[in-house]
Amino acid sequence: MASSFGISAIQNPSQLTQPSEEWIYSVAFNPDGSILASISADGLILWDISDLRNPSQITLTRAGEHSIQQVESAASSHGGYDLAFVSEDGNFELWRFRLRENSQPLEISSTIRIRIQTLVQTEPGPGHSDSVESVAFNHDGSILASASDDHTIILWDLSDPQNPTRLALPLTEHRADVASVAFNHDGSILASGSVDGTIILWDFNNPQDPTRLAPPLTEHSRGVASVAFNHDGSILASGSWDSTIIPMGSIIQTES
């Protein structure tokens, strides 16, 4: 039997207006969906969208001198949440936010901005040797995965954000640029999509020694541009330059 789905429309949704007409490079929700972060040449804007019919701007912060390409969000053990930024040159910044309790509209009570070492290294070192295309937090924000045009994925331990360390040897099984990475809901699986047309699922139960769960998935006929898990990790969706989106469910189910 064919299945169908629908998206309930928000009647007359409000438009979030940037201070200028600069391009918006990336958006990300905070873990509970009440805040939307947007990145443009203007900088970082946090929007309170707890009431979709009446969104409001919480703060505008200049995001630095680099061209920010992606913003990623994760919960943080300090009681707020984290935002990670990655730019074309591999510069990486981690910003930690704590929200003022019981405030309406939402307010920022404190912000810590930590500039972490450049992920792209021009000389031999712990980072990438080419542009970083994608970053992803695990479920609790303690690990960051970075994907690069150097065909590798590097895992970063953020338990001390001001002194991040590489967790393991780079993951090197892709044969071309790695365009996208995503963790599942509990951080036990990392998915990576590559220009080589494959998706690899990595067993992350031991972050010090992640291993490939299965042979690379080759459903796409061209490069994989993006991968994303649903809320409980039961479905992985992939988008490709072959103009298709493939949701994969049974492929990633594991025996209990």
C-alpha positions in Angstrom: 0.0 0.0 0.0 1.3 3.4 -0.9 1.9 5.8 2.0 1.5 9.5 1.9 2.4 12.4 4.1 1.5 16.0 4.4 2.8 19.2 5.9 0.3 21.3 7.9 0.5 24.8 6.7 1.0 27.8 9.0 -1.6 30.3 7.9 0.0 33.7 7.0 3.4 32.9 8.6 5.5 35.9 9.7 8.6 36.6 7.7 11.8 37.1 9.6 13.5 40.2 8.2 17.3 40.6 8.3 18.7 44.1 9.0 19.9 44.2 5.3 19.4 42.3 2.1 22.5 40.1 2.6 22.4 36.5 1.7 21.5 34.0 4.4 24.0 31.2 4.4 22.7 28.8 7.1 20.0 28.4 9.7 19.7 26.1 12.7 17.2 25.4 15.5 18.1 25.1 19.1 17.3 21.7 20.6 13.7 22.4 21.7 12.9 24.4 18.6 12.1 27.7 20.3 15.0 29.6 18.8 16.2 29.9 15.3 19.7 31.0 14.5 20.5 32.6 11.1 23.9 33.5 9.7 24.5 36.1 7.0 27.1 38.8 6.2 25.2 40.8 8.9 26.3 38.3 11.5 24.4 36.0 13.8 20.8 36.6 14.6 18.8 34.6 17.2 15.1 34.6 16.7 12.5 33.7 19.4 10.0 31.6 17.4 8.2 30.0 20.4 5.1 31.9 18.9 5.4 31.3 15.1 2.8 34.0 14.5 4.8 36.6 16.4 8.5 35.9 16.1 11.0 38.4 17.6 14.7 39.1 17.3 16.6 38.3 20.5 20.0 39.5 19.5 22.3 40.4 16.6 26.0 39.6 17.0 28.7 40.2 14.4 30.0 36.7 13.6 33.5 37.7 12.7 35.5 38.6 9.6 35.2 35.2 7.9 32.5 34.1 5.4 30.4 31.8 7.5 29.0 28.9 5.5 27.3 26.8 8.2 25.8 27.1 11.6 25.0 24.1 13.7 23.3 23.8 17.1 23.4 21.4 20.0 22.3 21.0 23.6 25.0 21.8 26.2 25.5 20.4 29.7 25.9 23.9 31.0 22.1 24.5 30.8 21.9 26.5 27.6 23.0 25.4 24.1 25.9 25.7 21.7 26.3 27.1 18.2 29.2 26.1 16.0 30.2 28.1 12.9 32.4 27.0 10.1 33.7 29.2 7.3 35.2 28.7 3.9 38.7 28.9 5.2 38.0 26.3 7.9 37.8 28.8 10.8 35.7 27.3 13.6 34.0 29.1 16.5 31.9 27.7 19.3 29.5 30.1 21.0 27.8 29.0 24.2 24.5 30.6 25.2 22.6 30.6 28.5 19.0 31.7 28.3 17.4 33.7 31.1 14.9 31.5 32.9 11.2 32.3 32.7 11.6 35.3 30.5 9.1 36.3 27.8 10.2 37.1 25.3 13.4 35.0 25.6 16.5 36.8 26.7 20.2 35.9 26.6 21.6 36.0 30.2 25.2 35.2 29.2 27.3 34.5 26.1 30.7 32.8 25.9 32.5 33.1 22.5 35.4 30.7 22.0 37.5 30.8 18.9 38.7 27.3 18.4 41.8 26.5 16.3 41.4 26.6 12.6 40.2 23.2 11.4 42.1 23.6 8.1 45.9 23.3 8.5 48.4 24.7 6.0 51.1 22.6 7.7 50.9 19.1 9.1 48.8 19.1 12.2 45.5 17.8 13.8 43.2 19.6 11.3 42.1 19.3 7.7 44.2 20.1 4.7 41.4 21.5 2.6 38.1 23.3 3.1 35.6 22.2 5.7 32.1 21.6 4.2 30.0 20.5 7.2 30.1 20.1 10.9 27.8 18.2 13.3 27.5 17.9 17.1 26.7 14.6 18.8 23.6 14.5 21.0 25.1 16.2 24.1 27.5 18.6 22.3 30.6 16.9 23.6 31.9 15.8 20.2 32.0 17.7 16.9 32.5 16.0 13.5 34.0 18.0 10.7 33.8 16.9 7.0 36.3 18.2 4.5 37.2 18.4 0.8 40.4 16.5 1.8 38.1 13.4 1.8 38.3 13.0 5.5 36.2 13.4 8.7 37.8 14.5 11.9 36.3 14.1 15.3 36.9 16.7 18.0 36.5 16.3 21.7 34.9 19.5 23.0 34.8 18.6 26.7 37.3 21.5 27.1 36.1 23.8 24.4 39.1 26.2 24.7 41.4 23.3 24.1 39.7 20.9 21.6 41.5 17.7 20.9 41.2 15.2 18.1 39.5 12.0 19.3 40.7 9.5 16.9 42.5 9.1 13.5 40.6 10.8 10.7 37.9 8.7 9.0 39.3 8.2 5.5 37.1 5.7 3.6 35.5 8.2 1.2 37.2 8.7 -2.2 36.2 12.3 -2.7 35.1 15.4 -0.9 32.9 14.8 2.2 29.9 17.1 1.8 27.8 16.4 4.8 27.8 14.7 8.2 25.0 14.1 10.8 24.7 12.2 14.1 21.6 10.3 15.0 19.6 11.2 18.1 21.8 9.5 20.7 25.1 9.9 19.0 25.7 6.2 18.4 25.7 6.5 14.6 27.4 9.1 12.4 26.3 9.3 8.7 28.6 10.9 6.1 27.7 11.7 2.5 30.3 12.3 -0.2 30.9 13.6 -3.7 31.9 10.0 -4.5 28.2 9.1 -4.4 28.3 7.1 -1.3 26.9 7.3 2.3 28.8 5.7 5.1 27.3 4.8 8.5 29.8 4.8 11.3 29.4 3.0 14.6 30.0 5.6 17.3 29.5 3.6 20.4 33.3 3.9 21.0 34.1 7.4 19.9 37.8 6.7 20.3 37.6 4.0 17.6 34.6 4.5 15.3 34.1 1.7 12.8 32.0 1.4 9.6 28.7 -0.3 10.3 28.2 -1.7 6.8 29.4 -1.4 3.2 28.9 2.1 1.8 25.4 2.9 0.6 25.3 3.5 -3.1 21.7 4.3 -3.9 22.5 7.7 -5.5 23.9 8.0 -9.1 25.8 11.2 -8.3 27.4 12.9 -5.4 25.6 13.1 -2.0 25.1 16.7 -0.9 23.3 16.3 2.4 22.4 13.7 5.0 20.0 14.1 8.0 18.4 11.8 10.6 14.9 12.1 11.9 14.2 12.7 15.6 14.6 9.1 16.7 17.3 8.0 14.3 15.0 5.5 12.5 15.2 7.2 9.2 18.1 8.7 7.3 17.4 11.1 4.4 19.9 11.9 1.8 19.9 14.6 -0.9 22.0 14.3 -4.1 23.2 16.0 -7.2 21.2 13.4 -9.1 18.1 15.4 -8.1 16.7 12.8 -5.8 16.0 12.5 -2.1 16.1 9.0 -0.6 14.7 8.2 2.9 16.3 5.1 4.3 14.8 3.3 7.2 15.3 -0.5 7.3 19.0 0.0 6.2 19.9 1.7 9.5 17.8 -0.4 11.9 19.9 -2.5 14.2 19.0 -5.6 16.2 18.2 -5.0 19.9 
